[in-house]
Amino acid sequence: MTMPNGRIWVVGAFPYQRCLTRALRFEGLIPTVVQGKTARPPTEKELEMISEYVGKHRSSGPPYDFIVEGTTPAGDLEAGIRKVSAWKSAGATWWAEVPWQLTDNDDGKKALRERIISGPPKK
């Protein structure tokens, strides 16, 4: 009996080639842009550049995943669809709804519940 392996996603620091090349050994990449001592999520253009790098340097294997983190508005389905669609066009294969800015208090918990109840931004 064979057991399928889970996909392993790693953080890849752009523009560092060594870090991105190491990430190619796995099945997916959570891109991070490093500028000096600061790390931040990529822009859509930077994701396109990272995707091009992977396409040029990855020789074979299953499809490669690009995971983008962010938030979409709970009450505006169309705005959420536009945001996620733009990232998909830039090369993202997964969207992770990650509300890092929420605080661990009643307001933060209420906002998180509202976001969960509204469901994903899809057509």
C-alpha positions in Angstrom: 0.0 0.0 0.0 1.3 3.4 -0.9 0.7 6.5 1.2 0.8 9.9 -0.6 3.2 12.4 0.9 2.0 15.8 2.0 3.2 18.7 0.0 5.9 20.7 1.7 5.9 24.5 1.3 8.8 26.6 2.5 9.5 30.3 2.8 11.7 31.7 0.0 13.5 35.0 0.5 13.6 37.1 -2.7 15.9 38.3 -4.2 18.3 35.8 -2.6 19.1 33.1 -5.2 20.5 30.7 -2.7 17.3 30.7 -0.7 15.1 30.4 -3.8 17.2 27.6 -5.2 16.9 25.7 -1.9 13.1 26.2 -2.0 13.1 24.4 -5.4 13.7 21.1 -3.6 10.2 21.3 -2.2 6.7 21.5 -3.6 5.9 25.1 -3.0 7.0 28.5 -1.9 5.6 31.1 0.4 7.5 34.1 -1.0 8.9 36.8 1.2 10.8 39.9 0.0 13.8 40.8 2.1 15.1 44.4 2.0 17.9 45.0 4.4 16.7 43.8 7.8 13.0 43.9 6.9 10.9 41.2 5.4 7.5 41.8 3.8 5.1 40.0 1.4 5.8 40.4 -2.3 4.0 42.6 -4.7 2.2 41.0 -7.6 5.1 42.0 -9.9 7.6 40.5 -7.5 5.6 37.2 -7.5 5.7 37.2 -11.3 9.5 37.6 -11.0 9.8 34.7 -8.5 7.6 32.5 -10.6 9.8 33.2 -13.7 12.9 32.3 -11.6 11.3 29.0 -10.5 10.2 28.2 -14.1 13.8 28.7 -15.3 15.5 26.8 -12.6 13.2 23.9 -11.7 13.8 21.0 -14.0 11.0 18.6 -13.3 8.5 17.3 -10.8 4.9 18.0 -9.9 3.4 21.4 -10.4 5.0 24.0 -8.1 2.8 25.9 -5.7 3.0 29.6 -4.9 1.2 30.5 -1.7 0.2 34.1 -1.0 -1.1 35.3 2.3 -3.4 38.2 2.9 -6.9 39.2 3.8 -10.1 39.9 1.9 -13.0 42.0 3.0 -15.7 39.9 4.7 -18.6 42.0 3.5 -17.5 42.6 -0.1 -17.4 39.4 -2.2 -16.6 41.2 -5.5 -13.6 43.0 -3.9 -12.3 39.8 -2.5 -12.7 38.0 -5.8 -10.8 40.9 -7.6 -8.0 40.8 -5.0 -7.5 37.0 -5.2 -7.9 37.0 -9.0 -5.1 39.5 -9.4 -2.8 37.3 -7.3 -3.8 34.3 -9.4 -2.9 36.2 -12.6 0.5 37.0 -11.0 1.2 33.3 -10.5 -0.3 32.4 -7.1 -1.8 28.9 -6.9 -3.0 29.1 -3.3 -4.5 32.0 -1.3 -4.2 31.8 2.5 -6.6 34.1 4.3 -4.3 35.1 7.1 -5.5 38.0 9.3 -2.2 38.7 11.1 -3.4 42.2 12.1 -6.3 40.9 14.3 -5.7 41.3 18.0 -6.5 38.6 20.7 -9.4 40.5 22.2 -13.2 40.6 21.8 -13.0 42.9 18.8 -10.4 40.7 17.0 -12.4 37.5 17.8 -15.6 39.1 16.5 -13.9 40.2 13.2 -12.4 36.7 12.8 -15.9 35.1 13.3 -17.4 37.5 10.8 -14.7 36.6 8.2 -15.2 32.8 8.7 -19.0 33.1 8.4 -18.8 35.1 5.2 -16.9 32.3 3.5 -14.2 32.4 0.8 -14.2 34.9 -2.0 -15.2 32.8 -4.9 -17.7 32.8 -7.7 
